[in-house]
Amino acid sequence: MVPEGNGGRRLMNERAAKFEALLRLSGRPYSVIETKAVKQIEWEGGRRKYVLKSLTGKELNFIKKVKRHVGGLELPARLRPFTASVAYNLNAANLEPGQYDGYCEIDVSGAYWKTAFDLGYISREIFTEGNDKTQVRKKVRLMALGSLAKKTERLEYSPPYDARNIRVDVDVCPLEIFWDNISYSFGLVMNECFSVFRDQILGYWVDAVFVRQDAAALVRKFFAGQGYDVKLIPLENLEVLEDEKDDRKLFIRRTIKGEVKDLPPFDRLTGRAGQNTFKAARERFLGYFEKYQ
């Protein structure tokens, strides 16, 4: 078991990389089975598991309850056309680095949870239970919905461990269509907000909108009209900075109650966040592996 967060993920990757290096030195074929929370290495006669996230039994039962309920529903029609996409992590394109004064942050409360309820994917009982912050953490609520799109990736390696000797299989949960509809539906709401208030909004990140203070009341009214509650967060500072690792990217840094918080980088031309693809994830992992060759 390793701690949550990016630090925990790095630790998990480093530990797994060291063990993979030993298997390669011995010339053994092996497999890596990975989800967002678990990395498991298997070889003939053995198995080793690295677990990232730590949840209580009660929280695990809630996630299972949501998935069991959704699993009992008839599969819905896909709302997103296969040729269409929504930039869920959109930021205004062509932003220039610098400090932006006179902005605040508006967070949509329980955005995906409410969207799931509005679409009829969770019951009133589950919706109410998930909204009780004393019983269910926001993170657990999101994990419950995210489990509908759980993806398991399996890579099989054999000597000499080059690209020709790697087999990749990806298994996607059959309930993924529910999550796709939820994220697409809320993404449309965010896109509409950005379109209506284009001159007053710097951009948005998932369920947070960065809006000029003099337009905050109108943006809050917009979301209220869509049935969403929001929370206004004053910003002591808001900056757009260049990413030191990739000059094609920028990122937003904001200061809230003295705490500096950075959002993930986005492409300065398209405004889109970098795709967290399986290929990119494996490239990062191989960076850890190289240290132990």
Secondary structure, DSSP 8 states (H G I E B T S, - for coil): ---SHHHHHHHHHHHHHHHHHHHHHTT--EEEEE-SSEEEEEETTEEEEEE-----HHHHHHHHHHHHHHHTS------S-TT----TT-B-TT--SEE--SEEEEEETTHHHHHHHHTTSS-HHHHHHHH-TTTS-HHHHHHHHHGGG-EEEEEEE-TT-SGGGEEEEEEE-TTHHHHHHHHHHHHHHHHHHHHHTTTTEEEEETTEEEEEGGGHHHHHHHHHHTT--EEEEE-SEEEEEE-TT-TTEEEEEEEETTEEEE---EETTT--B----HHHHHHHHHHHHHTT-
